[in-house]
């Protein structure tokens, strides 16, 4: 019964139903309208919890489970983990930059926003990236015209 699985795994019954609708858990037979889960359900729930905690989307996890069921578990897992690791590395780099800026902000002794060193740096950075974009567009246009 779904209530028993929910208690054993710590996952709310509504979440188990959602995971079943999203095909993260197998559809199970019903007896008198109640779901009757097999002995491996706790392991399957633990797998879904772990994958979602690692940041896999429902779509990514569904695809991984589909490929795994077709016999490609190791290959599918390695490919999915490699992609997720790449995304985590990008998130870490972003978080490290944000942390550095927050530390600078905490140390900032500027008296107003207009004179803040961090704001001025951000403005210069925005101006520089706009200049690069404009130059890139001009270069692309010139190269196209030269063909």
DOVOMAR-829057 format. One record per residue (C-alpha): residue number from 1; residue in three letters; x, y, z. Coordinates in nm, 2 decimals. Last residue first. Example, Ala and Ser with C-alpha at 12.3 -4.5 7.8 and 13.67 -1.06 7.14 Angstrom:
<recs>
<rec><pos>2</pos><code>ser</code><u>1.37</u><v>-0.11</v><w>0.71</w></rec>
<rec><pos>1</pos><code>ala</code><u>1.23</u><v>-0.45</v><w>0.78</w></rec>
</recs>
This chain:
<recs>
<rec><pos>147</pos><code>unk</code><u>3.29</u><v>3.58</v><w>-4.92</w></rec>
<rec><pos>146</pos><code>unk</code><u>3.40</u><v>3.92</v><w>-4.79</w></rec>
<rec><pos>145</pos><code>unk</code><u>3.05</u><v>4.03</v><w>-4.69</w></rec>
<rec><pos>144</pos><code>unk</code><u>3.02</u><v>3.75</v><w>-4.45</w></rec>
<rec><pos>143</pos><code>unk</code><u>3.35</u><v>3.83</v><w>-4.29</w></rec>
<rec><pos>142</pos><code>unk</code><u>3.25</u><v>4.19</v><w>-4.26</w></rec>
<rec><pos>141</pos><code>unk</code><u>2.92</u><v>4.11</v><w>-4.09</w></rec>
<rec><pos>140</pos><code>unk</code><u>3.09</u><v>3.87</v><w>-3.85</w></rec>
<rec><pos>139</pos><code>unk</code><u>3.35</u><v>4.13</v><w>-3.76</w></rec>
<rec><pos>138</pos><code>unk</code><u>3.09</u><v>4.39</v><w>-3.71</w></rec>
<rec><pos>137</pos><code>unk</code><u>2.88</u><v>4.16</v><w>-3.49</w></rec>
<rec><pos>136</pos><code>unk</code><u>3.19</u><v>4.07</v><w>-3.28</w></rec>
<rec><pos>135</pos><code>unk</code><u>3.29</u><v>4.43</v><w>-3.24</w></rec>
<rec><pos>134</pos><code>unk</code><u>2.94</u><v>4.52</v><w>-3.12</w></rec>
<rec><pos>133</pos><code>unk</code><u>2.95</u><v>4.22</v><w>-2.88</w></rec>
<rec><pos>132</pos><code>unk</code><u>3.29</u><v>4.32</v><w>-2.75</w></rec>
<rec><pos>131</pos><code>unk</code><u>3.18</u><v>4.67</v><w>-2.70</w></rec>
<rec><pos>130</pos><code>unk</code><u>2.88</u><v>4.56</v><w>-2.51</w></rec>
<rec><pos>129</pos><code>unk</code><u>3.10</u><v>4.33</v><w>-2.29</w></rec>
<rec><pos>128</pos><code>unk</code><u>3.33</u><v>4.62</v><w>-2.21</w></rec>
<rec><pos>127</pos><code>unk</code><u>3.04</u><v>4.85</v><w>-2.11</w></rec>
<rec><pos>126</pos><code>unk</code><u>2.89</u><v>4.58</v><w>-1.88</w></rec>
<rec><pos>125</pos><code>unk</code><u>3.23</u><v>4.52</v><w>-1.72</w></rec>
<rec><pos>124</pos><code>unk</code><u>3.28</u><v>4.90</v><w>-1.67</w></rec>
<rec><pos>123</pos><code>unk</code><u>2.94</u><v>4.92</v><w>-1.51</w></rec>
<rec><pos>122</pos><code>unk</code><u>3.01</u><v>4.62</v><w>-1.28</w></rec>
<rec><pos>121</pos><code>unk</code><u>3.34</u><v>4.78</v><w>-1.17</w></rec>
<rec><pos>120</pos><code>unk</code><u>3.16</u><v>5.11</v><w>-1.09</w></rec>
<rec><pos>119</pos><code>unk</code><u>2.90</u><v>4.92</v><w>-0.89</w></rec>
<rec><pos>118</pos><code>unk</code><u>3.17</u><v>4.73</v><w>-0.69</w></rec>
<rec><pos>117</pos><code>unk</code><u>3.37</u><v>5.05</v><w>-0.63</w></rec>
<rec><pos>116</pos><code>unk</code><u>3.06</u><v>5.22</v><w>-0.48</w></rec>
<rec><pos>115</pos><code>unk</code><u>3.04</u><v>5.59</v><w>-0.57</w></rec>
<rec><pos>114</pos><code>unk</code><u>2.69</u><v>5.58</v><w>-0.71</w></rec>
<rec><pos>113</pos><code>unk</code><u>2.56</u><v>5.34</v><w>-0.44</w></rec>
<rec><pos>112</pos><code>unk</code><u>2.65</u><v>5.57</v><w>-0.15</w></rec>
<rec><pos>111</pos><code>unk</code><u>2.90</u><v>5.59</v><w>0.15</w></rec>
<rec><pos>110</pos><code>unk</code><u>3.14</u><v>5.33</v><w>0.02</w></rec>
<rec><pos>109</pos><code>unk</code><u>3.31</u><v>5.12</v><w>0.29</w></rec>
<rec><pos>108</pos><code>unk</code><u>3.29</u><v>4.79</v><w>0.11</w></rec>
<rec><pos>107</pos><code>unk</code><u>3.41</u><v>4.49</v><w>0.32</w></rec>
<rec><pos>106</pos><code>unk</code><u>3.07</u><v>4.32</v><w>0.31</w></rec>
<rec><pos>105</pos><code>unk</code><u>3.04</u><v>4.39</v><w>-0.06</w></rec>
<rec><pos>104</pos><code>unk</code><u>3.38</u><v>4.24</v><w>-0.12</w></rec>
<rec><pos>103</pos><code>unk</code><u>3.28</u><v>3.92</v><w>0.06</w></rec>
<rec><pos>102</pos><code>unk</code><u>2.96</u><v>3.92</v><w>-0.15</w></rec>
<rec><pos>101</pos><code>unk</code><u>3.16</u><v>3.96</v><w>-0.47</w></rec>
<rec><pos>100</pos><code>unk</code><u>3.38</u><v>3.66</v><w>-0.37</w></rec>
<rec><pos>99</pos><code>unk</code><u>3.08</u><v>3.45</v><w>-0.28</w></rec>
<rec><pos>98</pos><code>unk</code><u>2.91</u><v>3.53</v><w>-0.62</w></rec>
<rec><pos>97</pos><code>unk</code><u>3.23</u><v>3.43</v><w>-0.80</w></rec>
<rec><pos>96</pos><code>unk</code><u>3.25</u><v>3.10</v><w>-0.61</w></rec>
<rec><pos>95</pos><code>unk</code><u>2.88</u><v>3.03</v><w>-0.67</w></rec>
<rec><pos>94</pos><code>unk</code><u>2.93</u><v>3.08</v><w>-1.05</w></rec>
<rec><pos>93</pos><code>unk</code><u>3.22</u><v>2.85</v><w>-1.05</w></rec>
<rec><pos>92</pos><code>unk</code><u>3.03</u><v>2.60</v><w>-0.84</w></rec>
<rec><pos>91</pos><code>unk</code><u>2.73</u><v>2.61</v><w>-1.08</w></rec>
<rec><pos>90</pos><code>unk</code><u>2.96</u><v>2.55</v><w>-1.37</w></rec>
<rec><pos>89</pos><code>unk</code><u>3.12</u><v>2.25</v><w>-1.20</w></rec>
<rec><pos>88</pos><code>unk</code><u>2.77</u><v>2.12</v><w>-1.11</w></rec>
<rec><pos>87</pos><code>unk</code><u>2.67</u><v>2.14</v><w>-1.48</w></rec>
<rec><pos>86</pos><code>unk</code><u>2.98</u><v>1.95</v><w>-1.59</w></rec>
<rec><pos>85</pos><code>unk</code><u>2.91</u><v>1.69</v><w>-1.32</w></rec>
<rec><pos>84</pos><code>unk</code><u>2.56</u><v>1.65</v><w>-1.45</w></rec>
<rec><pos>83</pos><code>unk</code><u>2.68</u><v>1.58</v><w>-1.80</w></rec>
<rec><pos>82</pos><code>unk</code><u>2.93</u><v>1.33</v><w>-1.68</w></rec>
<rec><pos>81</pos><code>unk</code><u>2.68</u><v>1.17</v><w>-1.45</w></rec>
<rec><pos>80</pos><code>unk</code><u>2.43</u><v>1.13</v><w>-1.73</w></rec>
<rec><pos>79</pos><code>unk</code><u>2.69</u><v>0.97</v><w>-1.97</w></rec>
<rec><pos>78</pos><code>unk</code><u>2.82</u><v>0.74</v><w>-1.70</w></rec>
<rec><pos>77</pos><code>unk</code><u>2.47</u><v>0.63</v><w>-1.60</w></rec>
<rec><pos>76</pos><code>unk</code><u>2.36</u><v>0.57</v><w>-1.95</w></rec>
<rec><pos>75</pos><code>unk</code><u>2.67</u><v>0.36</v><w>-2.03</w></rec>
<rec><pos>74</pos><code>unk</code><u>2.64</u><v>0.16</v><w>-1.71</w></rec>
<rec><pos>73</pos><code>unk</code><u>2.26</u><v>0.10</v><w>-1.73</w></rec>
<rec><pos>72</pos><code>unk</code><u>2.24</u><v>0.02</v><w>-2.10</w></rec>
<rec><pos>71</pos><code>unk</code><u>2.02</u><v>-0.28</v><w>-2.07</w></rec>
<rec><pos>70</pos><code>unk</code><u>1.69</u><v>-0.14</v><w>-2.20</w></rec>
<rec><pos>69</pos><code>unk</code><u>1.58</u><v>-0.07</v><w>-1.84</w></rec>
<rec><pos>68</pos><code>unk</code><u>1.88</u><v>0.15</v><w>-1.80</w></rec>
<rec><pos>67</pos><code>unk</code><u>1.80</u><v>0.35</v><w>-2.10</w></rec>
<rec><pos>66</pos><code>unk</code><u>1.44</u><v>0.41</v><w>-1.97</w></rec>
<rec><pos>65</pos><code>unk</code><u>1.57</u><v>0.49</v><w>-1.62</w></rec>
<rec><pos>64</pos><code>unk</code><u>1.82</u><v>0.74</v><w>-1.76</w></rec>
<rec><pos>63</pos><code>unk</code><u>1.55</u><v>0.90</v><w>-1.97</w></rec>
<rec><pos>62</pos><code>unk</code><u>1.31</u><v>0.94</v><w>-1.68</w></rec>
<rec><pos>61</pos><code>unk</code><u>1.60</u><v>1.08</v><w>-1.47</w></rec>
<rec><pos>60</pos><code>unk</code><u>1.68</u><v>1.34</v><w>-1.73</w></rec>
<rec><pos>59</pos><code>unk</code><u>1.31</u><v>1.44</v><w>-1.76</w></rec>
<rec><pos>58</pos><code>unk</code><u>1.27</u><v>1.46</v><w>-1.38</w></rec>
<rec><pos>57</pos><code>unk</code><u>1.57</u><v>1.68</v><w>-1.36</w></rec>
<rec><pos>56</pos><code>unk</code><u>1.90</u><v>1.55</v><w>-1.22</w></rec>
<rec><pos>55</pos><code>unk</code><u>2.03</u><v>1.76</v><w>-0.94</w></rec>
<rec><pos>54</pos><code>unk</code><u>2.21</u><v>1.51</v><w>-0.72</w></rec>
<rec><pos>53</pos><code>unk</code><u>1.92</u><v>1.51</v><w>-0.48</w></rec>
<rec><pos>52</pos><code>unk</code><u>1.69</u><v>1.41</v><w>-0.77</w></rec>
<rec><pos>51</pos><code>unk</code><u>1.91</u><v>1.11</v><w>-0.84</w></rec>
<rec><pos>50</pos><code>unk</code><u>1.93</u><v>1.01</v><w>-0.47</w></rec>
<rec><pos>49</pos><code>unk</code><u>1.55</u><v>1.04</v><w>-0.42</w></rec>
<rec><pos>48</pos><code>unk</code><u>1.48</u><v>0.84</v><w>-0.74</w></rec>
<rec><pos>47</pos><code>unk</code><u>1.73</u><v>0.56</v><w>-0.64</w></rec>
<rec><pos>46</pos><code>unk</code><u>1.58</u><v>0.55</v><w>-0.29</w></rec>
<rec><pos>45</pos><code>unk</code><u>1.23</u><v>0.51</v><w>-0.43</w></rec>
<rec><pos>44</pos><code>unk</code><u>1.35</u><v>0.23</v><w>-0.65</w></rec>
<rec><pos>43</pos><code>unk</code><u>1.52</u><v>0.06</v><w>-0.35</w></rec>
<rec><pos>42</pos><code>unk</code><u>1.20</u><v>0.09</v><w>-0.15</w></rec>
<rec><pos>41</pos><code>unk</code><u>0.99</u><v>-0.05</v><w>-0.43</w></rec>
<rec><pos>40</pos><code>unk</code><u>1.19</u><v>-0.37</v><w>-0.47</w></rec>
<rec><pos>39</pos><code>unk</code><u>0.94</u><v>-0.59</v><w>-0.27</w></rec>
<rec><pos>38</pos><code>unk</code><u>0.65</u><v>-0.52</v><w>-0.50</w></rec>
<rec><pos>37</pos><code>unk</code><u>0.39</u><v>-0.25</v><w>-0.45</w></rec>
<rec><pos>36</pos><code>unk</code><u>0.02</u><v>-0.30</v><w>-0.43</w></rec>
<rec><pos>35</pos><code>unk</code><u>-0.16</u><v>0.02</v><w>-0.52</w></rec>
<rec><pos>34</pos><code>unk</code><u>-0.51</u><v>0.05</v><w>-0.38</w></rec>
<rec><pos>33</pos><code>unk</code><u>-0.83</u><v>0.06</v><w>-0.60</w></rec>
<rec><pos>32</pos><code>unk</code><u>-0.96</u><v>-0.27</v><w>-0.46</w></rec>
<rec><pos>31</pos><code>unk</code><u>-0.63</u><v>-0.43</v><w>-0.56</w></rec>
<rec><pos>30</pos><code>unk</code><u>-0.42</u><v>-0.22</v><w>-0.78</w></rec>
<rec><pos>29</pos><code>unk</code><u>-0.12</u><v>-0.32</v><w>-0.99</w></rec>
<rec><pos>28</pos><code>unk</code><u>0.18</u><v>-0.10</v><w>-1.00</w></rec>
<rec><pos>27</pos><code>unk</code><u>0.30</u><v>0.16</v><w>-1.25</w></rec>
<rec><pos>26</pos><code>unk</code><u>0.67</u><v>0.17</v><w>-1.23</w></rec>
<rec><pos>25</pos><code>unk</code><u>0.84</u><v>0.46</v><w>-1.06</w></rec>
<rec><pos>24</pos><code>unk</code><u>1.01</u><v>0.75</v><w>-1.24</w></rec>
<rec><pos>23</pos><code>unk</code><u>0.73</u><v>0.72</v><w>-1.49</w></rec>
<rec><pos>22</pos><code>unk</code><u>0.61</u><v>1.08</v><w>-1.44</w></rec>
<rec><pos>21</pos><code>unk</code><u>0.27</u><v>0.96</v><w>-1.32</w></rec>
<rec><pos>20</pos><code>unk</code><u>0.45</u><v>0.72</v><w>-1.08</w></rec>
<rec><pos>19</pos><code>unk</code><u>0.68</u><v>0.99</v><w>-0.95</w></rec>
<rec><pos>18</pos><code>unk</code><u>0.37</u><v>1.21</v><w>-0.89</w></rec>
<rec><pos>17</pos><code>unk</code><u>0.20</u><v>0.92</v><w>-0.70</w></rec>
<rec><pos>16</pos><code>unk</code><u>0.51</u><v>0.87</v><w>-0.49</w></rec>
<rec><pos>15</pos><code>unk</code><u>0.52</u><v>1.25</v><w>-0.42</w></rec>
<rec><pos>14</pos><code>unk</code><u>0.15</u><v>1.25</v><w>-0.31</w></rec>
<rec><pos>13</pos><code>unk</code><u>0.23</u><v>0.95</v><w>-0.08</w></rec>
<rec><pos>12</pos><code>unk</code><u>0.49</u><v>1.15</v><w>0.10</w></rec>
<rec><pos>11</pos><code>unk</code><u>0.85</u><v>1.01</v><w>0.09</w></rec>
<rec><pos>10</pos><code>unk</code><u>0.99</u><v>0.90</v><w>0.43</w></rec>
<rec><pos>9</pos><code>unk</code><u>1.08</u><v>0.56</v><w>0.28</w></rec>
<rec><pos>8</pos><code>unk</code><u>0.91</u><v>0.33</v><w>0.53</w></rec>
<rec><pos>7</pos><code>unk</code><u>0.62</u><v>0.57</v><w>0.60</w></rec>
<rec><pos>6</pos><code>unk</code><u>0.55</u><v>0.64</v><w>0.23</w></rec>
<rec><pos>5</pos><code>unk</code><u>0.58</u><v>0.28</v><w>0.14</w></rec>
<rec><pos>4</pos><code>unk</code><u>0.32</u><v>0.19</v><w>0.40</w></rec>
<rec><pos>3</pos><code>unk</code><u>0.09</u><v>0.47</v><w>0.29</w></rec>
<rec><pos>2</pos><code>unk</code><u>0.12</u><v>0.35</v><w>-0.08</w></rec>
<rec><pos>1</pos><code>unk</code><u>0.00</u><v>0.00</v><w>0.00</w></rec>
</recs>
